Amino acid sequence: MADARSERHPSARAQPSRDQEDRKQNFVQESWAELRKVEWPSQNQVIQGTVVVLVACIVVGAYLYVNDQVWKQVVSKLLLGQ
């Protein structure tokens, strides 16, 4: 059965062509060259960005918690009559 499959699908054979290997190597080289062009953030910029994200998470979390508590009371009193 494996022989019939490999005859129908020649790409099922595990040998990559030289062209595929060249393309992979070219991709890696070009990717590495692009990474050298990147202007990476400084440590101070990373810390500032992290603080902004953490503060935003805390603010949104607090808002959602308060909103949940308010709606829990509204549903409890008005809809469930408790």
C-alpha positions as CSV (number, residue, x, y, z in Angstrom):
1,M,0.0,0.0,0.0
2,A,2.9,2.4,0.8
3,D,4.3,1.8,-2.7
4,A,1.0,2.8,-4.4
5,R,0.9,5.9,-2.2
6,S,4.4,7.0,-3.1
7,E,3.6,6.4,-6.8
8,R,0.5,8.6,-6.7
9,H,2.3,11.3,-4.6
10,P,5.9,11.7,-5.5
11,S,6.3,14.4,-2.8
12,A,5.5,11.8,-0.2
13,R,9.1,10.6,-0.6
14,A,11.2,12.2,2.1
15,Q,14.1,13.6,-0.1
16,P,13.9,17.4,-0.4
17,S,15.2,18.8,-3.6
18,R,18.3,21.0,-3.7
19,D,16.0,23.9,-4.7
20,Q,14.0,23.5,-1.5
21,E,17.2,23.5,0.6
22,D,18.5,26.6,-1.2
23,R,15.2,28.4,-0.6
24,K,15.2,27.5,3.1
25,Q,18.8,28.7,3.4
26,N,18.0,31.9,1.5
27,F,14.9,32.5,3.8
28,V,17.0,32.1,6.9
29,Q,19.7,34.4,5.6
30,E,17.2,37.1,4.6
31,S,15.4,36.8,7.9
32,W,18.6,37.2,9.8
33,A,19.5,40.3,7.7
34,E,16.1,41.9,8.5
35,L,16.6,41.2,12.2
36,R,19.8,43.1,12.1
37,K,18.0,46.1,10.7
38,V,15.4,46.2,13.6
39,E,15.8,49.0,16.1
40,W,15.2,47.1,19.3
41,P,13.7,49.0,22.2
42,S,15.9,50.0,25.1
43,Q,15.5,48.4,28.6
44,N,13.8,51.6,29.7
45,Q,11.2,51.5,26.9
46,V,10.5,47.8,27.6
47,I,9.9,48.6,31.3
48,Q,7.7,51.6,30.5
49,G,5.6,49.5,28.0
50,T,5.3,46.7,30.6
51,V,4.1,49.1,33.2
52,V,1.5,50.6,30.8
53,V,0.1,47.1,30.0
54,L,0.0,46.1,33.7
55,V,-1.8,49.3,34.7
56,A,-4.3,48.9,31.8
57,C,-5.0,45.3,32.9
58,I,-5.6,46.4,36.5
59,V,-7.9,49.3,35.4
60,V,-9.9,47.1,33.1
61,G,-10.0,44.3,35.7
62,A,-11.3,46.7,38.4
63,Y,-13.9,48.1,36.0
64,L,-15.2,44.6,35.1
65,Y,-15.2,43.5,38.7
66,V,-17.3,46.6,39.8
67,N,-19.6,46.2,36.8
68,D,-20.1,42.5,37.6
69,Q,-20.9,43.3,41.3
70,V,-23.4,46.0,40.3
71,W,-25.2,43.8,37.7
72,K,-25.3,40.9,40.2
73,Q,-27.2,43.0,42.6
74,V,-29.5,44.3,39.8
75,V,-30.3,40.9,38.6
76,S,-30.7,39.5,42.1
77,K,-33.1,42.3,43.2
78,L,-35.1,43.0,40.0
79,L,-35.2,39.8,38.1
80,L,-35.0,37.1,40.8
81,G,-36.8,39.1,43.5
82,Q,-34.4,38.2,46.3
